[in-house]
Structures are given as C-alpha cells and as structure tokens.
C-alpha cells in the first residue's frame, strides 16, 4: 500500500520580514524666532531654552537681541509613535495568525491523509478476513470430499473381500463333494454334514470380514474427525491471532489519530496573542509632555 504523501511546503507561506526605513523626524520639531529682546529679559529667555543668534546696540546704548528656540512637538511624536507601534503590532499579529492557520490546516491535512491510509488498510484487513474464511470453507469441503471418496473405497473393499470368501468356500464345497464322490462316500447325509460345516466356516469368515471392514471404517472416521477437529482448532487459533493483529492495528491507528488531535488542541491552547501595552504609551506621553527644547535638540 502506497502511503498518502503530505508536502508541508504546499500549506506554509514563507513570509519575509518587512524592512524598516529610517524615519524623517524633522517635522517633529518647531523653530521659533523672537526679535528685540532686551537685556532685562534675556536671562529668562535663555533659561527657557532660547539661544541668542544676534545682538544689536542702539544709539542710546541699549542692547537688543534676536533669539531662536527649537522644541519638540510632543503631539506629533506621540501620534507617529502610536501609529508605528500599532502598524507593527497589526503586522506581527497578522503574520502570527497566518502561521497559526497554516499549522492548523497542515494538522488537518495530515489527519485526513492518515485516515485515508487507515481506510485502505481496513479494506486490506477485510480482504484478509475473506481469504481466511474462504480457506476454512475450502478445507471443510476438501475433508468432506475425502471422506466420501474413502467411504466409496471401503464399500468396494468390503465387496471384494466378501467375493473372495465366497469364492474360496464355493471351491471348498466343490472339492469336498468331489472328494466324497472319489471315495464313494457321497450321500445326502454325509454331504449335508460336510456342507453344513463348510457353510459355518463361510459364515464365520464373512462375519469376521464384516467386522474388520466396520473397524476400518470406524478407525478412518475417527481419524477424519480428529483431523477435522485439529484443522478447525488451528484455523480458529490462526483467525484469533489475525483478529488480535487487526484489533491492535486498529487501536494503534486510533491512538495515532488521537495523538494528532491532542497535538493540534495543545498547539491551539498555547496560542497567546499580545496586545499593545497602553502603560508604555502612557509613560511615553508623560515624558513627551514634560519635554522642552533643552531636552530635545534636533
């Protein structure tokens, strides 16, 4: 029996990882410029993360400054990070679900292929049982035919012995009659006595022959009965052994099927899909909200 082939590559998709690109973060920052900042305010401005880019001294001796500050846009960063995080999560979960479905499908295909093979074996077992039954019936028929043929031979065997005995004693009668005649002793009284003696011997010989033929038939029938009983016992033993083998084979197939189902259910039970960790996103949002230009330079 040819085993049903299962090619896993027909059910598993080789998905290459998505390449990550360098993200343009220039839009996350905003640059501001203020002009004519007096000396009185410059210290506070510098403390807020502003940088002097130009200073001008007026005719009255006062100094004014031009300052710039680049600071991060927390909302834009948080929106971009959450979007990238969700996209990556969805992609990972989609691939995980795809692999999960492929493995479940492969389990199912393997189970179907195994059951197809097992059904073929069951058909083979049925054929084996039919062959054993045919052989048993043929043996019974052969023994019956042999018994009938032997009975016919014994009938002929008994008839031939009887004919031989009768011929032998007929000859004895003829010889006795001739002997009495030759000696001049032949008369009805003497002949009757002589013939009676010969006939008594004939009867004994015929009875003995019938007993021997009957004993031969009894012995033969007994041997045939013993042979039939032995044959049937051996056939029963062989049938029982075949039945045990068939049952063990069926049990092993059942165990194999249950093992596949157990493995599938165990695999399904082990599946755990993780979801975005909102705590991490919350901490990220808090950190971004506390950011300033000094902490986030382009």
DABEL-V602437 format. One record per residue. SS is DSSP state (H for helix, E for strand, - for the rest). PHI is phi as a letter, one per 30 degrees, with the letter a starting at -180 (NA if undefined). PSI is psi in whole degrees, -180 to 180 (NA if undefined). Layout:
BEGIN
SS|PHI|PSI ; SS|PHI|PSI
END
This chain:
BEGIN
-|NA|130 ; -|d|128 ; -|d|140 ; -|d|124 ; -|d|144 ; -|b|116 ; -|c|106 ; H|d|-28 ; H|d|-17 ; H|d|-13 ; -|b|-5 ; -|c|129 ; -|c|128 ; -|d|99 ; -|c|117 ; -|d|147 ; -|d|149 ; -|d|128 ; -|d|138 ; -|c|133 ; -|c|151 ; -|d|129 ; -|d|136 ; -|d|112 ; -|c|10 ; H|d|-30 ; H|d|-9 ; H|d|-13 ; E|c|146 ; E|b|129 ; E|c|127 ; E|c|150 ; E|b|135 ; E|b|137 ; E|c|163 ; E|h|43 ; E|d|124 ; E|d|165 ; H|d|-29 ; H|d|-33 ; H|c|-9 ; H|d|-36 ; H|d|-43 ; H|d|-39 ; H|d|-43 ; H|d|-36 ; H|d|-24 ; -|d|7 ; -|j|7 ; -|d|154 ; E|b|136 ; E|d|126 ; E|c|-18 ; E|a|145 ; E|b|140 ; E|b|134 ; E|c|124 ; -|d|175 ; -|d|-27 ; -|d|4 ; -|i|-2 ; -|d|149 ; E|c|132 ; E|b|154 ; E|b|151 ; E|c|126 ; E|b|153 ; E|b|154 ; E|b|131 ; E|c|123 ; E|b|157 ; E|d|146 ; -|c|97 ; H|e|-37 ; H|d|-43 ; H|d|-43 ; H|d|-48 ; H|d|-43 ; H|d|-44 ; H|d|-44 ; H|d|-43 ; H|d|-40 ; H|d|-47 ; H|d|-41 ; H|d|-46 ; H|d|-41 ; H|d|-46 ; H|d|-41 ; H|d|-47 ; H|d|-40 ; H|d|-45 ; H|d|-42 ; H|d|-36 ; H|d|-44 ; H|d|-40 ; H|d|-43 ; H|d|-37 ; H|d|-45 ; H|d|-40 ; H|d|-49 ; H|d|-39 ; H|d|-42 ; H|d|-42 ; H|d|-42 ; H|d|-43 ; H|d|-40 ; H|e|-45 ; H|d|-43 ; H|d|-43 ; H|d|-41 ; H|d|-44 ; H|d|-43 ; H|d|-41 ; H|d|-43 ; H|d|-34 ; H|d|-45 ; H|d|-41 ; H|d|-37 ; H|d|-38 ; H|d|-40 ; H|d|-37 ; H|d|-40 ; H|d|-40 ; H|d|-39 ; H|d|-40 ; H|d|-40 ; H|d|-40 ; H|d|-42 ; H|d|-41 ; H|d|-39 ; H|d|-44 ; H|d|-43 ; H|d|-42 ; H|d|-41 ; H|d|-42 ; H|d|-46 ; H|d|-38 ; H|d|-39 ; H|d|-45 ; H|e|-45 ; H|d|-41 ; H|d|-42 ; H|d|-41 ; H|d|-43 ; H|d|-42 ; H|d|-40 ; H|d|-43 ; H|d|-43 ; H|d|-40 ; H|d|-40 ; H|e|-41 ; H|d|-41 ; H|d|-40 ; H|d|-35 ; H|d|-47 ; H|d|-39 ; H|d|-44 ; H|d|-39 ; H|d|-42 ; H|d|-38 ; H|d|-44 ; H|d|-43 ; H|d|-41 ; H|d|-42 ; H|d|-47 ; H|d|-42 ; H|d|-42 ; H|d|-43 ; H|d|-29 ; H|d|-42 ; H|d|-38 ; H|d|-40 ; H|d|-44 ; H|d|-44 ; H|d|-43 ; H|d|-43 ; H|d|-42 ; H|d|-39 ; H|d|-42 ; H|d|-38 ; H|d|-44 ; H|d|-32 ; -|c|1 ; -|i|25 ; -|c|7 ; -|d|116 ; -|b|173 ; H|d|-37 ; H|d|-49 ; H|d|-45 ; H|d|-38 ; H|d|-42 ; H|d|-44 ; H|d|-45 ; H|d|-38 ; H|d|-40 ; H|d|-43 ; H|d|-39 ; H|d|-34 ; H|d|-43 ; H|d|-38 ; H|d|-46 ; H|d|-42 ; H|d|-43 ; H|d|-41 ; H|d|-42 ; H|d|-42 ; H|d|-41 ; H|d|-42 ; H|d|-39 ; H|d|-41 ; H|d|-42 ; H|d|-42 ; H|d|-42 ; H|d|-39 ; H|d|-42 ; H|d|-42 ; H|d|-46 ; H|d|-43 ; H|d|-44 ; H|d|-38 ; H|d|-44 ; H|d|-40 ; H|d|-42 ; H|d|-43 ; H|d|-43 ; H|d|-43 ; H|d|-44 ; H|d|-44 ; H|d|-44 ; H|d|-45 ; H|d|-38 ; H|d|-43 ; H|d|-39 ; H|d|-42 ; H|d|-44 ; H|d|-44 ; H|d|-41 ; H|d|-41 ; H|d|-41 ; H|d|-43 ; H|d|-40 ; H|d|-41 ; H|d|-43 ; H|d|-43 ; H|d|-43 ; H|d|-41 ; H|d|-39 ; H|d|-42 ; H|d|-41 ; H|d|-41 ; H|d|-37 ; H|d|-40 ; H|d|-42 ; H|d|-40 ; H|d|-42 ; H|d|-44 ; H|d|-35 ; H|d|-41 ; H|d|-45 ; H|d|-39 ; H|d|-43 ; H|d|-41 ; H|d|-47 ; H|d|-38 ; H|d|-41 ; H|d|-44 ; H|d|-37 ; H|d|-29 ; H|d|-11 ; -|d|126 ; -|b|116 ; -|c|123 ; -|d|153 ; -|c|161 ; -|e|136 ; -|d|102 ; H|d|-24 ; H|d|-42 ; H|d|-43 ; H|d|-38 ; H|d|-44 ; H|d|-36 ; H|d|-43 ; H|d|-39 ; H|d|-43 ; H|d|-42 ; H|d|-37 ; H|d|-28 ; -|d|-1 ; -|d|158 ; -|b|-177 ; -|d|-33 ; -|d|-29 ; -|d|-19 ; -|b|91 ; -|c|141 ; -|d|NA
END
